[in-house]
Amino acid sequence: MTARRTAITRADILPLDRYARERAARRSALVAVKRKRRVAVGPYALVHFENYETMWQQVHEMLFIERGGEAQIDGELRAYNGLIPQGTELVATVMFEIADPERRAAELGRLGGVERTMTLRFAGHTVTGRPEEDVERTNEAGKASAVHFLHFDFTAEQIAAFRAPGTEVILGIGHPRYGHMAVMPEAVRAELSGDFG
């Protein structure tokens, strides 16, 4: 078993031409990884739990698409290393996926502050998501962003309870206008247990 990685370094970055050759295969392989790390909550929210692999791919995709070269690398590492779990947390990207632009604008316009209402409940514990503070995800008019980044900070006792096989984990969004819960599949709970140190 390989050691759990908590940061992408400059040495981990592939030359762009090599990544271009391997891109299709790497993206395909990551689909299986991501499937074990996501949970749908309600009709629109998809919660992706991030790790070293998902962020490594994201950094390379940004470098591939934007073509900023060496000058771009440090910025991408700063942006995405913060979304790799550090041993006592789970880190999630939450996306509200609504295809129709008018409906998306209307729904997000009613969801201000939704990023502060997300919880994991299990074995008598509740862990509330802490929004990434890089930018404000709800604007002054109360409109929520379609994408949110959350850290779920665990105590040692909570980690042990979460890791216990068969533990029922409820992922909830408690916003007054988007009150939904989902039971985390056991395969996802087991996969995420590996994010802890």
GUDOMI-706906 format. One record per residue: residue in three letters; x, y, z of N, C-alpha, C, O, CB in turn. Coordinates in steps of 0.02 Angstrom, whole numbers, padded with zeros to 5 digits, always signed. Last residue first. Glycine has a CB too. Layout:
AlaXYZXYZXYZXYZXYZ
...
END
This chain:
Gly-00256+00510+00428-00188+00488+00441-00184+00432+00490-00129+00409+00506-00147+00545+00467
Phe-00390+00484+00311-00366+00502+00378-00296+00473+00390-00280+00419+00365-00414+00478+00432
Asp-00429+00430+00194-00405+00499+00192-00377+00522+00259-00344+00574+00263-00460+00546+00171
Gly-00485+00306+00209-00414+00309+00193-00386+00379+00191-00325+00388+00186-00402+00275+00129
Ser-00618+00333+00220-00582+00316+00282-00507+00319+00271-00469+00332+00318-00603+00247+00306
Leu-00664+00341+00091-00646+00404+00125-00609+00391+00190-00572+00434+00213-00709+00445+00138
Glu-00693+00204+00066-00642+00240+00027-00618+00302+00064-00557+00313+00069-00669+00260-00042
Ala-00799+00183+00157-00737+00145+00162-00679+00179+00125-00623+00183+00150-00747+00073+00135
Arg-00895+00272+00107-00869+00281+00175-00803+00245+00183-00756+00272+00212-00920+00254+00226
Val-00914+00213-00020-00886+00281-00016-00857+00292+00054-00802+00317+00061-00941+00335-00031
Ala-00969+00091+00015-00907+00091-00024-00874+00160-00022-00813+00165-00022-00920+00071-00097
Glu-01087+00130+00079-01033+00100+00118-00966+00101+00081-00914+00110+00111-01051+00029+00138
Pro-01152+00291+00030-01142+00219+00018-01082+00193+00057-01033+00228+00067-01133+00205-00057
Met-01228+00400+00140-01166+00387+00104-01161+00312+00092-01164+00273+00140-01105+00414+00143
Val-01389+00455+00120-01348+00406+00155-01286+00393+00111-01292+00377+00052-01388+00340+00169
Ala-01430+00627+00116-01416+00565+00079-01375+00520+00124-01331+00543+00160-01380+00579+00012
Met-01547+00763+00124-01498+00718+00155-01488+00658+00109-01531+00640+00070-01521+00695+00225
His-01595+00935+00112-01591+00867+00085-01537+00829+00122-01489+00857+00148-01576+00868+00009
Gly-01660+01083+00091-01652+01037+00147-01653+00965+00121-01707+00937+00111-01706+01048+00200
Tyr-01653+01219+00035-01624+01159+00005-01607+01112+00062-01549+01101+00080-01559+01175-00037
Arg-01700+01324+00104-01728+01314+00037-01696+01255+00000-01710+01244-00059-01719+01377-00004
Pro-01632+01318+00225-01705+01320+00226-01736+01307+00157-01793+01283+00152-01729+01386+00251
His-01499+01196+00224-01523+01263+00204-01599+01263+00202-01630+01215+00179-01493+01283+00135
Gly-01429+01080+00260-01483+01105+00302-01508+01174+00285-01536+01208+00328-01462+01104+00372
Ile-01380+00935+00192-01379+01007+00178-01441+01036+00212-01497+01018+00196-01379+01022+00099
Gly-01288+00790+00245-01346+00834+00244-01331+00905+00224-01277+00931+00236-01378+00834+00311
Leu-01252+00625+00245-01227+00689+00219-01287+00734+00210-01333+00718+00172-01186+00680+00151
Ile-01234+00504+00363-01284+00545+00329-01251+00611+00309-01226+00648+00352-01347+00556+00374
Val-01172+00344+00379-01153+00415+00375-01206+00451+00334-01222+00431+00278-01082+00423+00342
Glu-01161+00203+00476-01206+00242+00433-01186+00315+00437-01184+00345+00491-01281+00231+00453
Thr-01030+00089+00474-01057+00150+00505-01101+00187+00455-01080+00201+00399-00999+00196+00530
Gly-00969-00019+00414-01042-00020+00421-01072+00042+00453-01133+00046+00460-01062-00079+00459
Pro-00817-00009+00505-00855-00037+00449-00930-00038+00464-00951-00055+00519-00830-00107+00433
Ala-00762+00143+00569-00790+00078+00587-00833+00051+00530-00880+00084+00509-00833+00084+00652
Arg-00726+00272+00535-00690+00216+00503-00721+00148+00518-00706+00100+00482-00618+00217+00526
Phe-00802+00353+00618-00815+00354+00545-00785+00293+00512-00814+00265+00465-00786+00419+00514
Ala-00742+00327+00742-00812+00309+00731-00828+00305+00656-00863+00260+00634-00859+00359+00765
Ala-00613+00378+00721-00622+00308+00738-00693+00285+00725-00704+00230+00699-00604+00296+00812
Ile-00645+00513+00697-00612+00473+00645-00623+00399+00658-00639+00361+00613-00536+00489+00643
Gln-00698+00550+00821-00741+00550+00762-00711+00509+00705-00747+00475+00669-00755+00622+00739
Glu-00583+00542+00900-00641+00500+00916-00687+00495+00855-00714+00441+00840-00679+00527+00977
Ala-00504+00642+00843-00481+00573+00841-00539+00525+00854-00544+00472+00821-00425+00561+00893
Thr-00613+00753+00749-00573+00737+00808-00550+00664+00801-00575+00628+00757-00613+00748+00875
Phe-00613+00831+00587-00631+00776+00632-00585+00775+00693-00527+00793+00690-00627+00709+00595
Asp-00683+00946+00476-00629+00935+00525-00652+00884+00578-00704+00894+00610-00608+01001+00558
Phe-00711+00960+00316-00745+00930+00372-00690+00908+00421-00656+00859+00410-00791+00869+00350
His-00709+01094+00207-00667+01051+00249-00710+01025+00306-00743+01065+00340-00603+01089+00275
Leu-00767+01133+00042-00778+01124+00113-00727+01078+00145-00705+01029+00115-00848+01098+00126
Phe-00808+01239-00087-00755+01195-00062-00761+01193+00014-00760+01245+00047-00684+01220-00085
His-00933+01252-00215-00909+01267-00147-00856+01217-00128-00858+01159-00149-00968+01267-00096
Val-01016+01320-00355-00963+01275-00330-00939+01299-00262-00926+01359-00252-00903+01273-00381
Ala-01108+01414-00385-01125+01345-00404-01074+01295-00377-01087+01235-00377-01130+01340-00480
Ser-01136+01532-00251-01096+01506-00306-01121+01436-00324-01151+01402-00282-01020+01506-00288
Ala-01290+01613-00207-01236+01565-00194-01199+01549-00259-01227+01551-00313-01263+01501-00162
Lys-01342+01775-00174-01339+01722-00223-01278+01678-00208-01223+01703-00198-01334+01751-00296
Gly-01353+01887-00095-01377+01823-00068-01377+01766-00118-01408+01714-00105-01445+01832-00042
Ala-01295+02001-00135-01367+01995-00151-01396+01929-00125-01455+01916-00133-01378+02001-00226
Glu-01163+01980-00105-01200+02026-00063-01275+02022-00075-01315+02037-00030-01177+02097-00074
Asn-01136+01799-00132-01125+01871-00144-01171+01914-00101-01214+01888-00065-01136+01887-00218
Thr-01050+01666-00067-01116+01696-00071-01105+01770-00080-01070+01801-00041-01161+01680-00007
Arg-00918+01637-00059-00957+01596-00105-01031+01617-00108-01069+01590-00147-00953+01524-00086
Glu-00771+01730-00056-00839+01724-00028-00881+01688-00080-00882+01707-00138-00869+01794-00010
Val-00619+01635-00069-00664+01689-00092-00732+01677-00060-00748+01621-00040-00669+01690-00170
Asp-00552+01554+00026-00516+01587-00029-00555+01645-00058-00527+01699-00069-00500+01537-00084
Glu-00597+01478+00132-00603+01551+00137-00567+01589+00082-00553+01648+00089-00577+01574+00204
Glu-00702+01340+00125-00637+01366+00107-00644+01442+00104-00692+01468+00076-00611+01337+00038
Pro-00817+01309+00259-00803+01331+00191-00731+01355+00183-00703+01387+00228-00850+01386+00172
Arg-00831+01165+00348-00801+01232+00354-00783+01256+00284-00740+01226+00252-00738+01232+00401
Gly-00967+01061+00394-00918+01083+00344-00895+01154+00357-00935+01198+00374-00947+01078+00275
Thr-00980+00979+00548-01005+01031+00504-00949+01053+00457-00892+01064+00477-01032+01091+00544
Val-01018+00826+00608-00960+00865+00586-00987+00914+00533-01013+00894+00481-00902+00819+00556
Thr-01087+00743+00741-01103+00788+00685-01041+00829+00670-01014+00863+00714-01164+00835+00701
His-01114+00579+00809-01071+00638+00795-01100+00679+00738-01133+00653+00694-01000+00615+00778
Gly-01185+00461+00818-01194+00512+00869-01152+00574+00862-01155+00618+00904-01180+00482+00935
Ala-01143+00395+00698-01128+00367+00765-01134+00419+00820-01092+00420+00865-01058+00336+00765
Phe-01147+00540+00598-01132+00468+00603-01118+00451+00676-01085+00489+00711-01071+00449+00559
Arg-01162+00666+00478-01186+00640+00542-01175+00564+00543-01192+00530+00495-01262+00657+00553
Leu-01095+00808+00407-01090+00735+00407-01113+00712+00476-01087+00735+00527-01016+00710+00390
Thr-01169+00955+00331-01146+00914+00388-01137+00841+00368-01167+00817+00320-01195+00920+00446
Met-01188+01123+00282-01175+01053+00262-01143+01014+00319-01095+01037+00350-01131+01051+00199
Thr-01206+01259+00288-01260+01216+00315-01248+01142+00301-01295+01102+00307-01326+01237+00286
Arg-01128+01350+00224-01120+01345+00297-01170+01297+00329-01175+01294+00390-01127+01414+00328
Glu-01166+01355+00093-01101+01325+00108-01089+01316+00183-01043+01280+00203-01045+01366+00077
Val-01280+01431+00087-01287+01358+00087-01223+01323+00107-01224+01268+00135-01310+01333+00019
Gly-01279+01568+00076-01258+01538+00139-01261+01463+00142-01246+01433+00193-01298+01566+00194
Gly-01413+01575-00040-01359+01610-00005-01344+01578+00062-01389+01562+00101-01378+01683+00006
Leu-01509+01521-00126-01468+01477-00084-01410+01511-00049-01361+01477-00031-01442+01421-00126
Arg-01577+01591-00220-01613+01576-00158-01570+01538-00108-01594+01523-00053-01675+01537-00173
Gly-01495+01596-00329-01516+01659-00299-01552+01650-00233-01556+01697-00193-01560+01697-00345
Leu-01493+01466-00372-01435+01491-00335-01451+01557-00300-01423+01572-00247-01375+01499-00380
Glu-01619+01468-00441-01606+01424-00383-01549+01449-00340-01555+01453-00279-01591+01352-00407
Ala-01597+01566-00542-01652+01573-00493-01639+01530-00431-01648+01554-00375-01718+01553-00525
Ala-01488+01513-00613-01482+01579-00581-01536+01588-00528-01522+01615-00474-01488+01634-00633
Arg-01546+01391-00656-01486+01391-00613-01480+01457-00576-01469+01458-00516-01423+01378-00655
Arg-01647+01438-00740-01665+01402-00679-01607+01401-00630-01617+01408-00570-01688+01330-00696
Glu-01565+01495-00839-01613+01536-00802-01633+01503-00737-01637+01535-00684-01675+01550-00845
Pro-01486+01384-00885-01455+01443-00855-01504+01486-00815-01486+01512-00762-01424+01485-00909
Asp-01510+01214-00854-01542+01273-00882-01515+01337-00848-01522+01343-00787-01618+01269-00874
Ala-01437+01122-00770-01418+01134-00840-01447+01199-00867-01411+01236-00901-01442+01076-00882
Ile-01363+01123-00621-01428+01139-00650-01414+01161-00721-01384+01214-00732-01468+01194-00609
Glu-01279+01070-00490-01280+01059-00561-01351+01067-00588-01393+01024-00578-01253+00989-00578
Phe-01177+01127-00374-01248+01128-00388-01255+01127-00464-01239+01175-00498-01284+01192-00357
Met-01048+01041-00295-01070+01075-00356-01146+01070-00361-01175+01016-00354-01037+01044-00418
Val-00921+01042-00181-00993+01034-00188-01014+01075-00248-01001+01135-00253-01031+01057-00123
Thr-00781+00956-00137-00805+01006-00185-00879+00992-00193-00898+00936-00211-00765+01003-00254
Ala-00711+00922+00024-00761+00910-00028-00769+00971-00074-00764+01028-00052-00828+00892+00003
Val-00611+00830+00132-00617+00892+00093-00663+00878+00034-00654+00828-00001-00547+00918+00069
Leu-00595+00777+00299-00617+00761+00231-00626+00828+00196-00647+00876+00227-00683+00717+00231
Glu-00457+00769+00416-00513+00802+00383-00533+00764+00319-00495+00724+00291-00496+00875+00365
Thr-00335+00736+00461-00389+00740+00511-00451+00772+00482-00493+00800+00518-00365+00779+00573
Gly-00257+00730+00345-00252+00677+00395-00306+00677+00448-00321+00625+00476-00186+00680+00428
Gln-00277+00826+00249-00214+00828+00286-00210+00777+00343-00165+00780+00385-00203+00896+00314
Pro-00341+00819+00083-00348+00806+00154-00281+00798+00189-00234+00768+00162-00390+00743+00165
Ile-00319+00953-00027-00298+00883-00014-00304+00871+00061-00275+00909+00100-00225+00869-00039
Leu-00340+01084-00050-00398+01040-00054-00381+00966-00048-00422+00923-00061-00435+01052-00120
Gly-00222+01152-00053-00266+01164+00004-00327+01119+00005-00363+01117+00055-00288+01235+00004
Asn-00171+01122-00177-00145+01086-00120-00189+01094-00059-00193+01050-00017-00074+01108-00105
Tyr-00231+01214-00267-00260+01147-00259-00231+01107-00202-00264+01060-00179-00251+01110-00322
Ala-00166+01340-00260-00239+01336-00263-00264+01266-00244-00314+01261-00207-00263+01353-00333
Arg-00029+01309-00261-00058+01346-00204-00134+01336-00203-00163+01325-00149-00041+01421-00208
Leu-00021+01247-00387-00005+01209-00327-00034+01243-00265-00061+01209-00221+00071+01201-00319
Glu-00054+01356-00469-00098+01297-00467-00085+01255-00405-00131+01229-00374-00089+01255-00531
Gly+00055+01440-00443-00013+01462-00428-00061+01404-00424-00105+01402-00380-00037+01511-00480
Asp+00163+01364-00493+00159+01381-00421+00089+01402-00401+00065+01383-00348+00208+01437-00404
Ile+00132+01355-00636+00133+01297-00591+00125+01316-00518+00084+01286-00483+00198+01259-00600
Gln+00142+01462-00722+00076+01445-00696+00079+01394-00639+00033+01391-00598+00032+01418-00752
Ala+00271+01469-00768+00246+01524-00728+00179+01509-00695+00162+01539-00644+00239+01586-00771
Glu+00284+01356-00851+00317+01357-00785+00288+01411-00740+00282+01401-00680+00392+01367-00794
Gly+00125+01367-00938+00194+01346-00930+00218+01351-00858+00179+01349-00810+00239+01388-00973
Gly-00004+01392-00971+00034+01446-00941+00107+01429-00928+00146+01473-00908+00002+01467-00878
Arg-00110+01319-01030-00045+01324-01064-00002+01381-01037+00032+01415-01075-00056+01334-01138
Glu-00241+01288-00995-00221+01359-00996-00153+01371-01028-00139+01427-01050-00221+01386-00926
Ile-00247+01146-01008-00296+01190-01041-00271+01261-01048-00278+01291-01102-00362+01190-01001
Phe-00136+01098-00934-00147+01077-01003-00193+01125-01041-00180+01143-01098-00178+01006-01004
Leu-00154+01156-00809-00093+01170-00847-00102+01153-00921-00078+01189-00964-00033+01131-00817
Met-00277+01098-00776-00271+01171-00780-00209+01190-00821-00212+01235-00863-00268+01203-00709
Glu-00240+00962-00774-00291+00986-00822-00286+01062-00831-00291+01087-00887-00361+00967-00798
His-00149+00960-00668-00126+00946-00736-00176+00969-00789-00157+00992-00842-00113+00871-00743
Val-00237+00991-00562-00180+01034-00577-00157+01023-00649-00145+01071-00686-00122+01021-00527
Gln-00323+00879-00570-00349+00947-00581-00292+00996-00598-00299+01037-00643-00387+00971-00519
Gln-00238+00772-00538-00269+00775-00604-00293+00846-00619-00285+00870-00675-00328+00726-00609
Trp-00210+00807-00407-00155+00800-00455-00183+00807-00526-00155+00842-00568-00118+00732-00446
Met-00339+00798-00352-00308+00864-00359-00248+00863-00406-00235+00912-00441-00287+00891-00291
Thr-00360+00661-00356-00407+00705-00391-00377+00774-00401-00387+00805-00453-00473+00711-00352
Glu-00249+00614-00279-00259+00594-00349-00304+00643-00386-00289+00663-00442-00288+00524-00352
Tyr-00269+00672-00150-00209+00687-00189-00221+00672-00263-00203+00713-00306-00149+00647-00163
Asn-00446+00709-00149-00385+00681-00120-00326+00699-00165-00333+00738-00212-00392+00604-00111
Glu-00619+00755-00113-00555+00762-00148-00499+00725-00111-00504+00711-00051-00536+00835-00156
Phe-00780+00710-00143-00729+00712-00091-00660+00706-00125-00647+00658-00161-00739+00654-00038
His-00911+00796-00209-00852+00758-00228-00801+00765-00172-00780+00821-00156-00822+00783-00297
Val-01081+00803-00215-01025+00814-00169-00968+00767-00190-00976+00705-00188-01046+00802-00095
Leu-01201+00887-00299-01157+00829-00305-01095+00846-00264-01060+00895-00276-01140+00813-00380
Ala-01367+00945-00296-01300+00947-00265-01263+00881-00275-01290+00828-00261-01306+00963-00191
Tyr-01497+00930-00351-01445+00967-00387-01375+00961-00360-01327+00971-00397-01463+01038-00387
Pro-01590+00854-00274-01594+00853-00347-01534+00885-00384-01523+00869-00442-01655+00887-00369
Gly-01498+00775-00138-01553+00812-00167-01548+00813-00243-01507+00778-00272-01555+00884-00139
Val-01338+00738-00162-01382+00758-00107-01437+00802-00137-01425+00858-00158-01342+00797-00051
Ala-01229+00610-00213-01279+00659-00233-01324+00673-00173-01344+00628-00137-01322+00632-00294
Val-01059+00587-00183-01126+00574-00158-01172+00629-00184-01156+00688-00177-01127+00570-00079
Arg-00899+00510-00219-00951+00561-00229-01019+00537-00204-01034+00477-00202-00956+00580-00303
Arg-00799+00417-00229-00786+00475-00187-00840+00529-00195-00827+00587-00181-00718+00504-00202
Lys-00806+00319-00322-00805+00297-00252-00798+00355-00204-00792+00344-00143-00749+00248-00241
Arg-00793+00394-00437-00857+00362-00424-00862+00340-00351-00916+00342-00322-00867+00301-00471
Lys-00658+00429-00439-00708+00480-00420-00775+00448-00404-00811+00474-00361-00717+00530-00477
Val-00600+00308-00483-00582+00336-00418-00637+00384-00395-00659+00381-00338-00513+00373-00421
Ala-00656+00297-00611-00670+00245-00561-00654+00270-00491-00691+00255-00444-00629+00182-00576
Val-00600+00412-00670-00673+00405-00666-00691+00354-00613-00736+00366-00572-00703+00384-00735
Leu-00464+00393-00681-00488+00433-00625-00564+00429-00617-00590+00441-00563-00468+00505-00634
Ala-00449+00323-00799-00435+00289-00736-00463+00327-00677-00485+00296-00628-00359+00280-00727
Ser-00479+00427-00889-00521+00368-00886-00512+00331-00820-00560+00309-00789-00506+00322-00945
Arg-00371+00512-00868-00439+00536-00854-00487+00477-00847-00531+00478-00804-00464+00583-00910
Arg-00266+00429-00912-00268+00452-00842-00339+00476-00824-00363+00461-00769-00217+00510-00832
Ala-00298+00412-01048-00295+00353-01003-00300+00375-00930-00334+00343-00890-00229+00314-01014
Ala-00291+00546-01093-00353+00507-01100-00353+00448-01052-00404+00435-01019-00361+00482-01173
Arg-00153+00584-01060-00213+00617-01033-00276+00574-01036-00310+00566-00986-00226+00682-01072
Glu-00033+00547-01109-00064+00502-01060-00133+00526-01037-00167+00492-00998-00019+00495-00999
Arg+00004+00649-01195+00002+00581-01220-00038+00534-01174-00072+00489-01197+00073+00554-01228
Ala-00001+00758-01106-00045+00757-01165-00051+00686-01193-00106+00665-01212-00018+00805-01219
Tyr+00102+00726-01018+00033+00725-00994-00016+00722-01052-00066+00686-01049+00019+00788-00951
Arg+00210+00745-01106+00196+00678-01079+00124+00674-01054+00089+00625-01067+00246+00661-01022
Asp+00199+00882-01129+00193+00836-01186+00179+00764-01162+00141+00728-01194+00257+00837-01228
Leu+00218+00936-01000+00154+00943-01034+00145+00894-01092+00091+00868-01102+00146+01014-01059
Pro+00295+00836-00875+00302+00880-00933+00237+00879-00973+00204+00827-00979+00363+00858-00978
Leu+00207+00826-00717+00233+00795-00778+00246+00848-00831+00213+00899-00832+00184+00743-00805
Ile+00244+00860-00552+00214+00887-00613+00247+00855-00674+00308+00859-00682+00221+00964-00615
Asp+00310+00823-00439+00254+00780-00460+00224+00802-00527+00183+00766-00555+00201+00781-00407
Ala+00400+00923-00410+00427+00861-00438+00372+00814-00463+00386+00769-00503+00469+00825-00386
Arg+00320+01015-00347+00342+01030-00415+00369+00967-00449+00360+00958-00509+00397+01085-00415
Thr+00196+00916-00259+00257+00957-00263+00274+00971-00337+00245+00941-00382+00316+00923-00227
Ile+00049+00904-00171+00079+00897-00237+00139+00943-00239+00134+01002-00221+00028+00913-00295
Ala+00017+00824-00016+00035+00884-00054+00064+00864-00121+00099+00813-00127+00086+00926-00015
Thr-00010+00705+00046-00047+00764+00070-00029+00828+00034-00055+00882+00050-00036+00774+00143
Arg-00034+00532+00017+00000+00594-00001-00042+00653+00019-00103+00653+00011+00016+00596-00078
Arg-00011+00383+00102-00060+00435+00085-00022+00500+00073+00018+00520+00115-00113+00443+00141
Ala+00095+00259+00030+00081+00307+00083+00032+00360+00058+00034+00380-00001+00146+00340+00109
Thr+00029+00110-00044+00069+00171-00047+00048+00219+00008-00009+00218+00030+00062+00205-00116
Met+00042-00059+00000+00000+00000+00000+00045+00062+00000+00092+00067+00039-00048+00000+00061
END
